[in-house]
Amino acid sequence: MTVLIAGAGPTGLTLAIELARRDIAVRVIDKADEFFQGSRGDGLQPRTLEVFEDLGVLDQVLAQGIPMPALKIFIGGRPAGERRMGELVDPTPDRPYPNGHMLGQSRTEAILRERLSDFGVSVELSTALTGFTQYDDRVVAELSTGETLEVDYLVGADGGKSFVRKQLGIAFEGTTDDSFKMLLGDVSADGLDHEYGYWFAGPDNPMDGIVLTPLSGGDQFQFGAPLGDRDLEPTLETLQGLVDKYAGEGFAKLRDLSWSTVWRPNIRLADRFRVGRVFIAGDAAHVHPPTGGQGLNTGVQDAYNLGWKLADGREEVLATYESERRTNAARVLGLSEDLMQKHIDGDESALERGEETRQLDISYRSPDATGPLATGDRAPDSPVLDAEGNKLRLFELFRGPHETLLRFNPRTTTDHPHAVDITHEARPGAYTSPEAFTYYYAKDGDEFIIRPDGYLG
């Protein structure tokens, strides 16, 4: 099998790793001449951290990033306390990474590219997809380099302006609001403590202001400022003027603007995520506002869902990609849009992030499913002891491109190549974990299939 991925952002790179670690031939192309440099999607949600652990990149992500910082609030130039977008939550055995992590998107992409290189695959820059034709058994793709190649599947992870989606004729329903704009950029700031984020607001409206959040690996902050209908250029002078306006002249001196853009609400969802042997994922399938930090994370989840299904190849499995991921994308878009509207309305709760943004509650369960744990739900983690008394975690036993048969105090034998037996007491070839019985609401003899993407099958 051969798969061509158009787009080398977090979605395309995650998918490429998923395929490459299954020994599937994959090529990743990107029309850009150089890799993106900037923070853009810098908030990594807890579920994404779990995915990255499975892919073997979590240690680097945690080492290079920072925890979500506290924000120092200034209203009318005066200190008004501190707050966090989301309260820090203590890890539990079933949820080892309950808090988000901050890492600029370009650094996340670099970590994923390095991991992909472990499988002998590299991104092909300056290579655009210029056309494709699909048949019953293959897709013929044309590249800007003049090359024509045949692949089994094509995946468009090529952003909101996706060439793949447009060529497929898939409707991209949603709205674009030119009356509201947000200025985003990466900039250094003398006079600010890099251990904190900052919210500077006007005296009359606490939600009318600017936010600066620290970026790891240097002294830069990501700068965000609602512009309303003002037509301002994303320059260093513009940013400095906004800081002077809301924080007071001389409070902070900005320098070294390395990336900036003006963002307009463009909230859209593709009508389909697949046509035959061609799939779309990430921003090609759904475009989010930056509020809530959901866009990059949802794209990673698309790729994590699609990778093992492409490797499986059965139509009944491939067909579940669109039904599972489009339903989830619609729900997450609704959440992001609600937070965006709160920003526009000046609602102070727009800065709050609750459990629903962590993506640990993503589920593909049937609407009529009942009970605390059902097919399609996220498989919990749990501590276990092997027969020699070594401490392990279920996530370690699930790790890899395979599915797992999880059996609780089994009464029969199995020939499943990745069976994990959980018992109340030590037994050769089994793992002891009273906690796992609790987290899985399991009784003796129960069995669960854990899909390769960590959900109950």
N, C-alpha and C positions, 0 to 999 in steps of 0.2 A: 504494500500500500504506500502511496505517496500523497502528501497533502501540501498544498500551497497556501500560505497565509499572507495576505496583503495587509501590511500595517505592523509596525514593530513597537507599539506602545505596550503598556502593562498587559492588556488583553491578549495581543498577539504573542508576546513573549511567554506568558503563562501557558497558553495553548501549545506553543512549540515545545516547551519543557515537558508538558504532559504527554505529548506524542513521542518525543525523542526518548524519554525514559522507558517507553514501551517498544523501543526499537523500530519505530515507524519513520520512514523517510519523510523529512519535512524541510521545506524551504520557507524562509521568512524574507519578504521583500518590503522595501519602503521607498517611496518616491523622494524623500528628503535627501539632501546631499550631506547632511551631518546630523548627529543625534541631538535631540531636543535638550536644551539647557534651561532649567527653570523649575520652580516649585510646583506650580499649577495644583494638581491633586496631591496634597501633602498629608492628608489625614487617612491613616490606615485603621480600619475597623477591626474589632476582635476576631470576627470570623475570617477576615483576610489573613490575620496573623496565624490562625490555625491552618489555613491553606498553605501559607508560606513555610510552616513547620514541615508539612508533608512534602513540599517540594525541595526541602533542604536549604532554604535561604533565610530562615527566621533569625538565626544567630547574627548574621550580617545586618539584617534589617534592624534588630534591636540595638546592636552595637553602634550603628551609624545614625540612628534616629534618636529622638527624645520623647519622654512621656508628654502627654497633653499638659501644657503649662497653665498656671493660674494667670488670670488677667487682672492687671491693676486698672481700676476705673477712675477716670478723671472727668468731672462734669464742670464745664465752665472754667477749666484750668485748675480746679481744686480736687484733691484726692477724695474719692468716694468709696473706698474699700476695695476688696478683691472678690473675684468670683471665678468659677470654672464653668466651662460650657457643659461639662458633665461631671458629677461627683465621682471621685475615684472609688472603685469597688475592689474589695479584697478578692484575690483568686480563690476558687474553690476546687476540690478535686475533679469535678465534672466540667468546670469552666476555667481552664488554666490561664487564659489571657482575657480578662473581662474588660480591660481598658484599651482605648485607642492609643495609637503611637503616631508621632509626627516624623515624616521623612519626605523631603522634596521629591517630586515625581521623577526628575531626571536621575536622582541617586537610586531610587527604587528600580528604574529601568536598567541602570548600570549593573546592579546586583543580579537582576534576572538575566541579563546578557551573559554575565560571567558564568552563571549556572548553566545556561544553555550551551556555552562553549565546552563544558565538561562532557557533553555528548557529541562534540565535533561539529556543532552547528553554529553558524554566525549569521548576522543580519546582512543582507545585501542592500546597501544604500544606493541612491541614485537609480533605483530600479522601480519603475511604475508599472502597474497592470494597465494595459491599454485596451484589452478586449478579451472576451472568452466566449466559448460555445460549449454547451454541455450536451452530452449524449446519455443513453441509458447506462453505459458502463464507464464513463470517463468525462473529464472536463478538459478541453483544449484551451490553454491560456496563452495570450500574447503579451510580451513584455516590451518596455520601451527600449531595451537593449537590442531588440530585433529577434530575440529568442522566442521560439514557440515550444511549449512543453505540454505533455499529457500528464494529468494527475487524476487520482481517484476522487479527491474532494478539493474544493476551493472555499476558503473562509475569508470573508471581508471583515477585518478588524481595522478598517481604514478611516475611522473617525466620523464625525457628524456629517461631513460632506461626501460620504462614502461613494466611491465610484462603483463598487460592487452592488450596493443597494440600488443605485440609480439605474444601472444596467439591467437589473432584475425587474425594474418597474414596480418596486415595492413602495407603497404609500408611506409617507413619514408624517403622520398626523400630529398636530400640536399647535403651539402658538409662539410667535416672536413679538416681544414688546419693546419697541424702540423708545418708549417714554421713560423707561427706567434703565439706567446703565450703572455698571460698577467698574471702578478702576482697580486693577490688580497689578502687583509688581513685586519684585525682589530687590531689596535695598538695604544698605547698611545705615545705622543710625547712631551717631555719637550722642551720649547723654542718656541713653536708655540701658537698663539692666537686661542683659540677654537671657537671664534665667526666667524672665517673665514675658507675658504678652501685655499689650496695652489697648485700652479702649478710651479714646478721647472724644467727648461729646459736647455739644453746645449746651448752654445753660437752660434753654427753654424746652429742649427735647432730648432726653437721654439716648434716644435711638438715632439721632442725627449726628453722625460722627465718623470716625475712622478707627480701624483696628490694625494693629501690628502684632504678628505672632512670630516668635523666634524660629529660625531654621537651623538645623544642626549642621555641624561641620564648618563653622565660621562665625561671622558676626552679623549675618544678614537676617532681616525680618521679611515675612510676607506681608505686604501692605494691601489693605482692602478699604475702599471708600465708595459708598453709594454716590452717584453723580446726579441722580434724578434725570432731568432732561437737559442738564448742562452739557455743552459740547466742548470738552476739554481733551487735550492731547496727553497721552500717558508719558510725560517727561519728568525728569528729576525736579524741574522747576514747579511743575504742577503739584507733585507730591509734597514738596517742601511748603508750598503755599497752603495746602490743606492742613499740614501739621501745625503751621504757624496759626492758622485760623482757629483750630480746635484745641490745641495744647498751649498756645501762647508763643509768641516769638522768643527764640532763644532756648526753648525747652529741649529741643532735639535738632541736631544738624544731620540731614540726610546726605548720603554720598553713594557712589558706586552702584547705580541702578543697572542691574544686569539683565532683567527681563521685565516686560510690562505689557499689558493689554487692556483694552476696554471690553468688558463682557456685557452682553445684552441677554435678557431672559429669552432663551430659545429652548423650550421644553417640548420634546417630541418623542413619540414611540412608533416604531415601525409596525406596520400592519401584519407583517410576517417576519419570521427569523430564518426562514429556509425556503428555497425553491429547488427541488430535486437534490443535486449533489453540491449545491452552493449554499453556504450558511453565512449569516452576519452575526456579529457579536460586539459587545462594548458600545462605544459611542455611535457606531454605525447602526445600531439597533435602538438605542435610547440615549437621549441627551438630557442631562440634568443641570439644574442650577448648582452653584458651588455650595449653597446652604445645605448643611447636614453631612457633607463629606461622603456622598453616596456613589458618585459617578464612577470613579476609578475602581472602587470596591465591587460595584455591581458588574463591571466588565471582567474583573478577575474571576468572579463567581460564574459568569457565563462560560469562560474558558475552562474552568475546573469541571463544570458540568458537561461540556461538549467533548473534552479530550477523550475520556474513557469510552464515550459512546461512539465516537469515530473509530476508535480502536476495535470496539466490538463489532461494528459494521452491520448488525442486524437491523432491519427496517423498524421493527417494533421498539427497538431501543432508540434509534436515531429520531423517531417521531416524537419522543418525549422531550427532546431539547426545547422545541418551541413552546410546547404547552407548559412546561415547568418554568422556563426562564422568562417568557413574555408575561406570564401572570405575575411573577415576582417583580419584574421591571415596572409594571404598571403600579403595583403597590408602593414601591420605593419612590417612583416619580411623584405619586400623590403626597408622600411624606415630604419630599424635597420642595414641592410646590407650596405646601402649607407653610413651611418655614420661610420660604421666599416671600410669601404674602405677608407674614408677620413682620419681616424686615421693612417691607414697603409701608405697612400700616403703622410702623413705629411701636410695635408690641415688644416690651422688654423680654418676654419669654422667647423671642427669636434667637437669643444667645444660648438657650438651654438645649442640652442634648440628653435624651432619655434612653431607655432600654431599646426602643424601637430603631435607633440609629446604629446599634452595634452589630446588626445582621446575624446575631446568634439565634434569632427566632425565625430565620428563613426556614420554610417548610414546604414540602411538595405533597403533603398529605391530602387525601381525598376530602372534599367538603363534608361528606357524611361520616368521616372517621370520628371516633370518640375515644376517650381515654387520654391519660397524660402523655403517652408515647405511642406513636402510630407509624405505619409505613410512610416514608417521606419525611419524617422528622430528622433533625440533626442527631447523630449518635453521640451520646455523652462520653467524656473521658472518665477515667477512674484509675486510682492506684491499684496495682496488683503485685503479688509476690509469686515468683516462679518457684519450682520445686526445691531449689537450692536456697531459697530465702532472699533472693535478690529483688530489690525494689524496681518496678517498672510501671509503665502507664499503658492503658489500652491504646492511646494514640500512637505509641511506639510500635505496638503490635499491628495496628491498622496501616502504618506508614508504608507507602509504596504503591505501585500501580495496580494492585490486585484487590479483589473483593475479599471479605473475611466472613467466615461462618462463626458466629459467637454463640457458644452453647453453655447453658447454665446447669451444672450438676447433671450432665447427660447420662442417659440410661442405655444408649446405643453407641456403636462405633460409627465412624464416618471416614470416607475416602476423600473428603474435600481437602485440597492442597493447602488451604490456609484456614484451618479450623483452630479456634481458640476456645479451650474448655475452662470455664470458671467454676470453682468448687468452694464449699464452705471451709474445708480443711485440706491441708497439703496432700497432694496425690501426684505420683509420677506423671509427667507429661501434661500437667494441668497447672492452672494459676489460681491462687487463693485471693478472693476479694469479696468480703461481705458488702463493701461499698458498691460494687458493681451491681449486685442484686438490687440494691436500693435505687440506684440511678436509672436502672432499666426496668424497674417495677417487675422484676423477674421472679419466677418460682422454678423449682426443680423441673428439669425437662424442657424448659423454654429455649427456643433457638431464634436467632436473629441473623439475617443477612445484612452485612454492612457494605454498602456500595463503595466503589473506589473513591468517590467524592465525599465519603463520610456521612452519608444519610442512610436511614433504614430502608432496605429493599423489600 
